[in-house]
Every structure is written in C-alpha cells, then in structure tokens.
Amino acid sequence: MKKGMTLIEIMVVVVILGIIATVVVANVSGKDSRAKVSLTVAQIKLLRADVELFKVDHNRYPASLEDLVRRPSDIDASTWHEYRSEVPLDGWSRPFRYQMPGSRGPFDIVSLGEDGKENGEGVNADLWSHPPK
C-alpha cells in the first residue's frame, strides 16, 4: 500500500482552505467601516452634549465647533471654560460639518460617512446630530 496523498485529496484540501479563507475575509471585511461609523456616532453625541452645555453656560449656541476649544471674543473670560481640548474629526479623519441654525434642529453636526459625499446608504450614509424633521 502506498503512503501519501493523491492529487484529488490535495485538491479537496485546497478547495476547503479556499472556502474557509473566503468566509473569514467576508466576516472580517466591513468591520473596520462599521467601527468608524460607531466612533463617528459617539463623537457626534459628545459634540452635541458640549454644544448644548455651551448654550446653557452662555445663553447661545457656539458659532462654530472651534468655540468649544477657544474662547470667542464676546464671551467673558471669567465665565468661559474649555469644553474640548480639540475639535475631533469623524471616523474617516474629516472635520464635522457644523451649521447653526440647523436644518434639523437648532444646530446640525454632520459627518458625510465613508464616501465623504452627501446622502448615501450603509457606511456611506450621512450621520446627523438630530433626526430628520
């Protein structure tokens, strides 16, 4: 009796390894994008809370997200404190869009998703601080 593997047995092993590799790649790919979406959503929630706190402290919303880092000239130094050490970027290392007044609420904080373009679906969907009206 011969010992070793036949060509057919080797081909079956290669096919099985290919199937396993395909399943692993399919399950792993996209996790990075979903993690960036989750990070961006969390950053928007934190920024929204900081903007609301600024409003409580100064009776107005900040004109820009930079106002959370640097004291605006019209705010008394004795009443101002740093809300953020820096303005964060979204999960794709792009600045958030900030608009005051906003189209969906008193202000809007928006990330344009993975593709960086308005509108989109899935990981390319725009992420907003306020739900649509």
N, C-alpha and C positions, 0 to 999 in steps of 0.2 A: 504494500500500500504506500502511495506517495504522500509525503507530508508537505504542507504549504497551502497556499490559497490559489484558486483558479482565477482566471481573468473575470469570469462572471461574478465571483464573490467580491473581488476588488471593486468592480463597477457598482455593485449593490452598496458597498460601504461608502464609496464616493458619493453616490446619489443620496444616501441617508445623511451624510455630513452636509451636503448642499442644502437639503431641506431644513436641517437644524439651523444652519447659518442664515438662511432666508427668514425663518421665524424669529431668530434673535435680532437680526437687523430691523425687521418690521416692528418689533416691540420696542426697540431702543430708539430708533429714529422718531423724531417728533417730540420726545420727552424734553429735549432742550428747549424747543419752541414753547411748549406748554409751561415750562418753568419760567420762561421770560414773561409770558402772559401773566402768570401768578404774581411774579415780582412787580410787574407794572401795576396791576390792580392794587396790590398792597401799598405801593408808593403813592398812587392816586388817593387812596383813603387817608394816608398820613398827611399828604399835602392839603387835602380838603379840610381835615381837622385843624391844621395850622392856619389856614386861611380863615376859617370860622373863629378861631381863637384871636387872631389879629383883629377881626371885626368886633369882637366883644371888648377887647382892650382899647381900641382906637375909634370905635363907632363908624368905621368904614372898612370896606374891603381893600386889600392891597391893590395898587395899580398894576403890579407885576409880581411874579414869584420872587424876583430879586429883593422885593420889600421885606421878605421873610428873613433875609440874610443881612441886608444893610439897611440902616435906619433912613427912611425917607426924610427929606428936609423939612416937611411940615409936621413931623411928629417930634414932640418934646423928648429930649434925651433922657429925662428922668422917668418917663413912662414907657420907654421902649426897651425891649429886650430881644435878643436874637432868638428867632423861632427855629431856625435851621442854621447849621454851620455852612451849608452849601445847598444850592438848588440841585436836587437829584436829576439824573437822566432816566429815561424809561429803560426797559429791559434790553433794548437794541442800541443803547448808548446815544439816543437822540433826546433833545430837550422836549419837555412837555409844552404843549400849546396852552396858553392861559388867556382867557378873554373875560373882561368884566366891563359891562354886564354880559352875561352869558346868554346863549340861545335856549338853554335847557333849564337854567337856574340863575341865581344872582351872579354866578360866575361859572365858567367852564374850565376844567382841566382835562386835556385830551392827549392821548397817545394814538398815533396812526397805525399801530400794530406792526407786525413783522415787515410788511412790504413798504411801509412809510408813505402810503397813498391813502387818500380819503376813501371811506367805505371799504368794504371787503368782508370776507367771511372767514370763520375759523381763526387761525392765528393772525390773519391779516385784518381782522375786524378792528374798528376804532374802539378805543376804551375811553369811557367818559366818566366824569365825576358825578354826573347827575343822569338819571334815566330820561328817555325821551318824554316830551310833554304829550 
